[in-house]
């Protein structure tokens, strides 16, 4: 089983809130987000890996 990574998905429509989820890769995250929000994958503007912020 592959390791899951945290992703933040941003949508073209500003009324659709960004979605945080875990997936094995960016394409899987894109498909999962589209399914969860009920939009086509083309409605997704940006897929980013959430990185921890270091203190200091």
PEWOZI-V449099 format. One record per residue. N is the residue number from 1. RES is the residue in three letters. PHI is phi in radians with two decimals (NA if undefined). PSI is psi in degrees with one decimal (NA if undefined). Layout:
N_RES_PHI_PSI ; N_RES_PHI_PSI
This chain:
1_UNK_NA_132.8 ; 2_UNK_-1.40_156.6 ; 3_UNK_-1.27_138.5 ; 4_UNK_-1.54_139.6 ; 5_UNK_-1.99_148.0 ; 6_UNK_-1.44_129.5 ; 7_UNK_-2.15_150.0 ; 8_UNK_-2.05_125.5 ; 9_UNK_-1.87_127.7 ; 10_UNK_-1.93_139.9 ; 11_UNK_-1.87_155.8 ; 12_UNK_-1.08_-39.6 ; 13_UNK_-1.38_117.3 ; 14_UNK_-1.15_-14.8 ; 15_UNK_-1.40_-12.5 ; 16_UNK_-1.64_116.2 ; 17_UNK_-1.16_146.6 ; 18_UNK_-1.00_152.1 ; 19_UNK_-2.13_129.5 ; 20_UNK_-1.75_132.2 ; 21_UNK_-2.69_170.5 ; 22_UNK_-1.98_136.4 ; 23_UNK_-2.66_166.5 ; 24_UNK_-1.36_-26.9 ; 25_UNK_-2.74_172.8 ; 26_UNK_-1.11_-39.3 ; 27_UNK_-1.15_-40.7 ; 28_UNK_-1.12_-40.3 ; 29_UNK_-1.09_-42.3 ; 30_UNK_-1.06_-47.8 ; 31_UNK_-1.15_-41.6 ; 32_UNK_-1.12_-43.8 ; 33_UNK_-1.11_-42.9 ; 34_UNK_-1.07_-41.6 ; 35_UNK_-1.15_-45.5 ; 36_UNK_-1.14_-35.8 ; 37_UNK_-1.61_-7.8 ; 38_UNK_1.20_36.6 ; 39_UNK_-2.19_160.8 ; 40_UNK_-1.24_154.6 ; 41_UNK_-1.03_-26.4 ; 42_UNK_-1.20_-13.8 ; 43_UNK_-1.44_-1.8 ; 44_UNK_-1.59_127.5 ; 45_UNK_-1.56_-40.7 ; 46_UNK_-2.64_140.8 ; 47_UNK_-2.16_118.9 ; 48_UNK_-2.22_142.9 ; 49_UNK_-1.36_132.0 ; 50_UNK_-1.42_121.9 ; 51_UNK_-1.89_143.3 ; 52_UNK_-1.19_141.8 ; 53_UNK_-1.58_130.6 ; 54_UNK_-1.39_141.0 ; 55_UNK_-1.33_135.9 ; 56_UNK_2.04_NA
